[in-house]
Amino acid sequence: MPSIDKVRSISVWIFIIPFFAVNTCLIIVTNFHQILEPGVPIFPTFPYVDGEVSISRTVRDFPLYLIFKPAMFITSFLLINYWLNTKVIINHFDENHLHSKKIVFFGISSAVLLIVHSIFLGIKFDNDLYKLFRRIVMLSFIIFELVAQAYFINFLYKSKNKILPYINELFLKIKRVLITTLISISIIVLPFLPFDNFKFLKHAIEWNVFLGVIIFYLLTYLMWKKN
């Protein structure tokens, strides 16, 4: 089935491109921060654990956004293609699937939100509404992405008997555990987002949710069998 091959090849790049873009920026900031911003010290950090710095703080300054922005634009384009080809797969196995339109809507909307976030990243306005707008866009991206993935996992389990010859069931189970964990963490953390007291915890969760979201696509690559 051609769409399965397309989804496999697209999904692995959706993992690789943002993973290397964000972590390359992190390595540059950690090791060359004195060159980029003289007089502003930064300590060695592994934000997945210590939450010392946020993703946006890591990638928003010149020249780092020259790495991050193109990577996110490419990732957004790949996401749109991923969800459109996923719709073809869904219609192949269940033409009247109840949530197929929701899956495509939330999936493509998340890609559009990622584009919007990337465009405004690095543009500095000392305005509370602007800062709130950026936070809402980023939060909406994560929510839309998780909703699309949750609906898709639901489809895979409901159609498991039909799709079983095409998938590695172990990775489907891992995907379900991953998306359940990400949604649970997001729900637990949501009430604490307005408070600055939990800054380091929020940063660490942000990095790990980012990693979890792109690992979902790596698992998609591993789940579908090569034709």
Residue, then its C-alpha position, 0 to 999 in steps of 0.5 A: m500500500p503506497s500510503i503506508d510507505k509514504v507515512r513510514s518515510i515521512s514519520v522518521w524525518i518528523f522525528i529526526i529533523p526537530f530532534f537534531a535541530v533543537n538539541t544542536c541549538l542546546i549544545i551551541v547555547t551550552n558551549f558557546h553562550q559567552i560568544l553569543e551573549p558576552g557577559v551573560p553566563i549560562f551553566p552546563t545544563f541537561p534540561y530534560v532533567d534539571g529544567e534549567v532552560s526552556i526550549s524557546r530560550t534555547v532556540r529564539d536568539f540569532p543565529l540559533y533560530l536560523i537552525f530552528k525555524p527552517a527545521m520547524f517549517i520543514t517539519s510542519f510541511l512533513l506533518i501536513n503530508y503525514w496526516l493527509n496520507t494517514k487519512v488515505i490509510i484510514n479510508h482504506f481500512d474504514e471508509n466511514h470511520l467516525h473520527s477520520k475528519k477530526i484526526v486530519f483537522f487536529g493533525i494539520s492544525s497542529a502543523v499550522l500552529l507550529i508554523v505560526h509559533s516559528i514565525f513569531l519566535g525571536i520577535k520581541f515585543d514587551n507586551d503581555l498580550y503578545k507573550l500570552f498569544r505565543r504561549i497559547v499558540m505553543l500550548s494549542f500545538i501540543i494539545f492538537e497534536l496529542v488529540a490527533q494522535a489519540y484519535f489515531i491510536n483509537f482507530l488503530y485499535k478498533s481496526k486492529n483485526k484488519i490492519l494486523p498484517y500491516i503492523n508490528e503490534l508491539f510498537l502499537k502497544i508502546k504508542r498507546v502507552l506513550i500517548t496515554t502518558l503524555i496526555s496524563i502529564s499534560i492534564i496534571v501540569l496544566p493547572f500549574l502553568p500560570f505560576d512561576n514557582f514551578k519554572f524548572l519543573k515546567h521546563a523539564i516537562e516541556w523538553n520531555v513532552f517535546l521528546g515524547v511527541i516526536i518519538f510517537y512518529l519514530l514509533t509510527y515508522l517502526m510500527w508499519k511494516k515495510n511493503 
